[in-house]
Amino acid sequence: MGIINSKEEFAGRIKRVLVTEEEIRQAVKETGKEISDSYDGRPILLVSILKGAFVFMADLCREINVPCEIGFMCAKSYYNGTVSSGAVKITMDLEQDISKYHVIIVEDIIDTGRTLSDVVKLLKARNPISLKVITLLDKPARRKVDFKADKALFTIPDYFVIGYGLDCGEYYRNLPYIAEYDEKGE
């Protein structure tokens, strides 16, 4: 995909909305309340895996009404690629000593599960008080490893999705909903 130059070209790749803005808003609000109720008085560190989860993280942390901190990581993996052993490479790491926190990984989508499974192993080795994974989207049809989030807000079929932080060629992150991407752009 090259540069998109018009609203028409941008809109032409949106096949259909799968999860509406209102559905996302309601699920994020409920999840924020669950976290607030469960962790009141305990040190929370929300960890976003960049780039896709930044929108979800921003909205979720605003729905949490107890003290919490945030941290960001960037991880790359080359499971079927040309140069790697299949391990995750952390290109941006957390600044916090997570052994003092209840860590909640805030993820945009779990697809094959490989990268997130490795990130969880890495973070568990740093001895957090507890560690949970909350994902906006779960796509179990694509799972390649045995991995399940502690909470998935939505389970979706095996579609390539965009919006609410998820991209195609860095575009579509700004959509307020989750949509199926149309490769043909009809």
Buried (B, 14 or more C-beta within 10 A) or exposed (E): EEEBEEEEEBEBBBBEBBBEBEBBBEBBBEBBEBBBEEBEEEBBBBBBBBBBBBBBBBBBBEBBEBEBBBBBBEBEBEBEEEEEEEEBEBEEEBEBEBEEBBBBBBBBBBBBBBBBBBBBEBBEEBEBBEBBBBBBBBBBEEBEEEBBBEBBBBEBEEBBBBBBBBBBEEBBBEBEBBBBBBEEBE
